[in-house]
Amino acid sequence: MQVKDGLKDGTLRARPRCPATPGAAMTLNAHKDPMTDEQRQLIQRLCREADIPDKSGELLTRLGAQTIIEDLRRKAAEHRQKS
């Protein structure tokens, strides 16, 4: 996708636009829709169960936290099966 960029003489030139990354949206909007305390506690518990570093301190949106929770549930289940 191209975005028009105006120059001083009034002419326009196209410049490439950076694609949005899902992770960036999850963190950039965290001040508007932050994860809940329950989500933070669940992330902390699932990290322990999956035996991975705690991610509960990350600044996430509710949607971003839910995405991480789903991934951590899968990892915790896999870790339980290996044990």
Backbone as CSV, one residue per row, in Angstrom:
resi,resn,N_x,N_y,N_z,CA_x,CA_y,CA_z,C_x,C_y,C_z
1,MET,0.847,-1.179,0.000,0.000,0.000,0.000,0.890,1.238,0.000
2,GLN,0.515,2.225,-0.750,1.310,3.441,-0.864,0.589,4.603,-0.186
3,VAL,1.354,5.483,0.415,0.833,6.688,1.045,1.452,7.872,0.331
4,LYS,0.642,8.853,-0.012,1.162,10.033,-0.711,1.866,10.955,0.277
5,ASP,3.012,11.421,-0.124,3.831,12.277,0.726,4.059,13.585,-0.032
6,GLY,3.521,14.678,0.458,3.648,15.952,-0.239,5.011,16.584,-0.054
7,LEU,5.539,17.191,-1.119,6.808,17.905,-1.080,6.531,19.404,-1.066
8,LYS,7.552,20.207,-0.780,7.380,21.656,-0.675,6.866,22.282,-1.959
9,ASP,7.262,21.750,-3.113,6.836,22.357,-4.374,5.436,21.911,-4.800
10,GLY,4.756,21.135,-3.932,3.391,20.721,-4.244,3.286,19.391,-4.961
11,THR,4.412,18.824,-5.373,4.352,17.526,-6.030,4.186,16.434,-4.989
12,LEU,3.730,15.308,-5.437,3.529,14.173,-4.555,4.465,13.038,-4.949
13,ARG,4.935,12.320,-3.972,5.709,11.117,-4.252,5.170,10.017,-3.340
14,ALA,5.257,8.811,-3.829,4.756,7.673,-3.054,5.850,7.181,-2.132
15,ARG,5.462,6.811,-0.924,6.411,6.200,0.004,5.767,4.934,0.557
16,PRO,6.546,3.886,0.759,5.983,2.643,1.276,5.486,2.813,2.696
17,ARG,4.460,2.101,3.009,3.888,2.149,4.345,4.242,0.857,5.072
18,CYS,4.657,0.979,6.310,5.047,-0.194,7.085,3.804,-1.006,7.428
19,PRO,3.863,-2.321,7.239,2.722,-3.144,7.616,2.576,-3.183,9.127
20,ALA,1.355,-3.207,9.586,1.102,-3.267,11.026,1.404,-4.667,11.527
21,THR,1.986,-4.734,12.695,2.255,-6.032,13.300,1.290,-6.229,14.450
22,PRO,0.705,-7.435,14.584,-0.263,-7.668,15.658,0.298,-7.389,17.039
23,GLY,1.547,-7.766,17.284,2.148,-7.544,18.599,2.230,-6.079,18.953
24,ALA,2.531,-5.253,17.963,2.622,-3.816,18.217,1.275,-3.256,18.614
25,ALA,0.225,-3.689,17.950,-1.112,-3.195,18.279,-1.510,-3.612,19.683
26,MET,-1.079,-4.808,20.089,-1.423,-5.294,21.416,-0.787,-4.433,22.497
27,THR,0.428,-3.966,22.260,1.102,-3.187,23.295,0.803,-1.699,23.178
28,LEU,0.672,-1.182,21.955,0.452,0.254,21.780,-0.885,0.713,22.335
29,ASN,-1.888,-0.129,22.299,-3.212,0.249,22.776,-3.463,-0.188,24.216
30,ALA,-2.447,-0.678,24.881,-2.622,-1.220,26.224,-3.084,-0.163,27.219
31,HIS,-2.770,1.084,26.994,-3.224,2.120,27.927,-4.716,2.402,27.765
32,LYS,-5.308,2.058,26.616,-6.733,2.283,26.383,-7.579,1.101,26.840
33,ASP,-7.063,-0.109,26.684,-7.808,-1.324,27.020,-6.860,-2.335,27.673
34,PRO,-6.369,-2.013,28.865,-5.363,-2.876,29.496,-5.938,-4.217,29.929
35,MET,-5.049,-5.210,30.012,-5.491,-6.519,30.493,-5.965,-6.394,31.934
36,THR,-6.829,-7.304,32.310,-7.381,-7.286,33.666,-6.409,-7.941,34.641
37,ASP,-6.639,-7.729,35.923,-5.814,-8.377,36.951,-5.975,-9.894,36.878
38,GLU,-7.193,-10.354,36.564,-7.424,-11.797,36.436,-6.597,-12.379,35.299
39,GLN,-6.526,-11.662,34.169,-5.706,-12.124,33.049,-4.230,-12.163,33.442
40,ARG,-3.774,-11.135,34.146,-2.378,-11.083,34.581,-2.053,-12.264,35.503
41,GLN,-2.940,-12.566,36.438,-2.724,-13.687,37.354,-2.739,-15.018,36.605
42,LEU,-3.628,-15.142,35.630,-3.706,-16.374,34.853,-2.441,-16.566,34.014
43,ILE,-1.943,-15.492,33.424,-0.702,-15.564,32.654,0.444,-16.006,33.568
44,GLN,0.506,-15.441,34.747,1.564,-15.796,35.703,1.496,-17.280,36.064
45,ARG,0.291,-17.769,36.347,0.122,-19.180,36.725,0.462,-20.109,35.560
46,LEU,-0.015,-19.765,34.362,0.243,-20.613,33.199,1.732,-20.643,32.837
47,CYS,2.415,-19.533,33.036,3.865,-19.511,32.790,4.570,-20.478,33.735
48,ARG,4.160,-20.480,34.993,4.743,-21.429,35.951,4.457,-22.867,35.515
49,GLU,3.210,-23.133,35.125,2.827,-24.483,34.716,3.566,-24.934,33.460
50,ALA,3.826,-23.998,32.553,4.519,-24.327,31.302,6.031,-24.308,31.478
51,ASP,6.488,-23.888,32.650,7.915,-23.806,32.968,8.647,-22.873,31.990
52,ILE,8.054,-21.685,31.801,8.672,-20.658,30.958,8.730,-19.353,31.746
53,PRO,9.561,-18.395,31.327,9.661,-17.119,32.055,8.313,-16.407,32.155
54,ASP,8.104,-15.763,33.272,6.853,-15.055,33.552,6.648,-13.902,32.568
55,LYS,5.487,-13.873,31.917,5.147,-12.810,30.972,4.062,-11.891,31.528
56,SER,3.737,-12.045,32.804,2.634,-11.265,33.371,2.973,-9.788,33.524
57,GLY,4.242,-9.424,33.445,4.641,-8.032,33.589,4.573,-7.237,32.297
58,GLU,4.284,-7.903,31.180,4.219,-7.206,29.901,2.979,-6.315,29.841
59,LEU,3.087,-5.218,29.152,1.983,-4.289,28.984,1.161,-4.748,27.784
60,LEU,-0.011,-5.312,28.056,-0.834,-5.889,26.998,-2.259,-5.377,27.047
61,THR,-2.931,-5.453,25.898,-4.363,-5.185,25.852,-5.088,-6.439,26.320
62,ARG,-6.389,-6.313,26.531,-7.176,-7.491,26.914,-7.104,-8.553,25.823
63,LEU,-7.207,-8.126,24.568,-7.144,-9.057,23.446,-5.752,-9.701,23.365
64,GLY,-4.714,-8.905,23.535,-3.358,-9.435,23.505,-3.123,-10.435,24.624
65,ALA,-3.645,-10.127,25.805,-3.505,-11.038,26.942,-4.239,-12.340,26.658
66,GLN,-5.416,-12.249,26.060,-6.184,-13.458,25.765,-5.447,-14.340,24.761
67,THR,-4.785,-13.723,23.787,-4.003,-14.472,22.805,-2.859,-15.206,23.494
68,ILE,-2.179,-14.528,24.397,-1.076,-15.152,25.130,-1.596,-16.261,26.039
69,ILE,-2.738,-16.044,26.670,-3.328,-17.051,27.556,-3.621,-18.331,26.779
70,GLU,-4.198,-18.198,25.599,-4.496,-19.381,24.787,-3.219,-20.137,24.429
71,ASP,-2.179,-19.408,24.071,-0.904,-20.031,23.734,-0.288,-20.702,24.969
72,LEU,-0.366,-20.027,26.111,0.196,-20.591,27.339,-0.562,-21.828,27.797
73,ARG,-1.884,-21.847,27.596,-2.659,-23.047,27.947,-2.172,-24.246,27.144
74,ARG,-1.916,-24.026,25.865,-1.417,-25.101,25.007,-0.042,-25.569,25.487
75,LYS,0.849,-24.605,25.774,2.204,-24.940,26.220,2.177,-25.652,27.584
76,ALA,1.297,-25.206,28.483,1.204,-25.836,29.806,0.705,-27.269,29.671
77,ALA,-0.256,-27.502,28.777,-0.767,-28.853,28.559,0.328,-29.752,27.986
78,GLU,1.104,-29.227,27.042,2.211,-29.997,26.465,3.250,-30.318,27.536
79,HIS,3.530,-29.357,28.416,4.524,-29.558,29.461,4.039,-30.625,30.451
80,ARG,2.748,-30.625,30.777,2.195,-31.643,31.685,2.310,-33.037,31.064
81,GLN,2.087,-33.138,29.762,2.163,-34.439,29.096,3.592,-34.983,29.089
82,LYS,4.572,-34.086,28.985,5.974,-34.514,28.980,6.437,-34.956,30.356
83,SER,5.838,-34.376,31.394,6.270,-34.665,32.779,5.746,-35.988,33.275
